[in-house]
Amino acid sequence: MKGSRTHIALIFCLLAFPQTGFSLSGWKDFVEFGVEWGYSATYYEYYHYNYLSVADGSRIDSKDSHLNYKSNGHLYAYAGIRPANFLSIDLRTGWAGVFEGRRVMPLTLEVNFLPSGCNADGWKYSLEGGMLLTQSHMAGQYAYIAKALFARRVMLSDYLCLDMGVSLQAVADHPTGVYDKSRSEIVANDNLLRSDCYYSSLNFSIGLCF
């Protein structure tokens, strides 16, 4: 008799579960996860270095800005929430190249606006910003990144979508291990007094969101 009651209770729970708000299919309306791969075409560089020359100990102030094409890539993973059908907010991290020989770990927040809805084919507009985590930077200073993205979302299934986008990216960096191109001189970290670098790039990306 006791066994029969247990079986009846289990059947009741299984029948009642789909009627609750905790079905797996419902989670896609409130949270999202994804990965993104991309290519970065860095086209602009500005730098300002102030340091003591290794050769003679004199103080050098070197600055320049120019178009300087470099190829880089990035790989992100993210998790986020969907406060509304047309809005998602993601926390993103991963790996990115921002300039020649400069590899960093981004930690950013991205706000996405999708007029057609998060689970529908349509356009996607995003603003992203945050920090670049790296050990090779000036003490007490940090690197930052900002990005504006325009993408097309294609639903591959009820649970999976493909995002194809293009974005403009700006990076403010304060690296150590500096090489002063204007004087062909490697700057010792202990002699580096100022290191300001700014990069602009055009990014192309493809991502999967589920």
Long-range contacts (C-beta under 8 A, 24 or more apart in sequence): 25-158, 28-119, 28-158, 28-159, 28-210, 29-82, 29-85, 29-118, 29-119, 30-81, 30-82, 31-79, 31-80, 31-81, 31-82, 32-79, 32-80, 32-81, 32-82, 32-88, 32-90, 32-118, 32-209, 32-210, 33-77, 33-78, 33-79, 33-80, 33-209, 33-210, 34-77, 34-78, 34-90, 34-163, 34-207, 34-208, 34-209, 34-210, 35-75, 35-76, 35-77, 35-78, 35-207, 35-208, 36-74, 36-75, 36-76, 36-77, 36-78, 36-92, 36-94, 36-163, 36-205, 36-206, 36-207, 36-208, 37-73, 37-74, 37-75, 37-205, 37-206, 37-207, 38-73, 38-74, 38-75, 38-76, 38-203, 38-204, 38-205, 38-206, 39-71, 39-72, 39-73, 39-203, 39-204, 39-205, 40-71, 40-72, 40-73, 40-74, 40-96, 40-97, 40-98, 40-169, 40-201, 40-202, 40-203, 41-69, 41-70, 41-71, 41-201, 41-202, 41-203, 41-204, 42-68, 42-69, 42-70, 42-71, 42-72, 42-98, 42-99, 42-199, 42-200, 42-201, 43-67, 43-68, 43-69, 43-200, 43-201, 43-202, 44-68, 44-198, 44-199, 44-200, 44-201, 45-99, 45-197, 45-198, 45-199, 46-196, 46-197, 46-198, 46-199, 47-195, 47-196, 47-197, 47-198, 48-194, 48-195, 48-196, 48-197, 49-178, 49-180, 49-187, 49-192, 49-194, 49-195, 49-196, 50-192, 50-193, 50-194, 51-178, 51-180, 51-187, 51-188, 51-191, 51-192, 51-193, 51-194, 52-191, 52-193, 53-183, 53-185, 53-191, 54-185, 54-186, 54-187, 54-188, 54-191, 55-185, 59-193, 60-180, 60-183, 62-180, 62-182, 62-183, 64-181, 64-182, 70-99, 70-100, 72-96, 72-97, 72-98, 72-99, 72-201, 73-97, 74-106, 74-203, 74-205, 76-106, 76-207, 78-110, 80-110, 82-118, 85-117, 85-118, 85-119, 86-113, 86-114, 86-115, 86-116, 86-117, 86-118, 87-111, 87-112, 87-113, 87-114, 87-118, 88-112, 88-114, 88-118, 92-128, 92-130, 96-132, 96-145, 98-132, 98-145, 98-171, 98-173, 98-199, 98-201, 99-171, 99-173, 99-197, 99-199, 102-173, 102-175, 103-134, 104-132, 104-133, 104-134, 104-143, 105-132, 105-133, 105-134, 106-130, 106-131, 106-132, 106-133, 106-145, 107-131, 107-132, 107-133, 108-145, 108-147, 110-147, 114-153, 116-153, 119-155, 119-158, 119-161, 120-153, 120-155, 121-153, 121-154, 121-155, 122-152, 122-153, 123-150, 123-151, 123-152, 123-153, 124-149, 124-150, 124-151, 124-152, 124-153, 124-163, 124-165, 125-149, 125-150, 125-151, 126-150, 126-151, 126-165, 126-167, 132-171, 132-173, 134-175, 136-175, 136-176, 136-177, 137-173, 137-174, 137-175, 137-176, 138-174, 138-175, 138-176, 138-192, 138-194, 138-195, 141-174, 142-174, 143-171, 143-172, 143-173, 143-174, 143-175, 144-171, 144-172, 145-169, 145-170, 145-171, 145-172, 146-170, 147-203, 149-203, 149-205, 151-205, 153-209, 159-210, 160-208, 160-209, 160-210, 161-208, 161-209, 161-210, 162-206, 162-207, 162-208, 162-209, 163-205, 163-206, 163-207, 163-208, 163-209, 164-205, 164-206, 165-203, 165-204, 165-205, 165-206, 165-207, 166-202, 166-203, 166-204, 166-205, 167-202, 167-203, 167-205, 168-200, 168-201, 168-202, 168-203, 169-200, 169-201, 169-202, 169-203, 170-198, 170-199, 170-200, 171-197, 171-198, 171-199, 171-200, 171-201, 172-196, 172-197, 172-198, 173-197, 173-198, 173-199
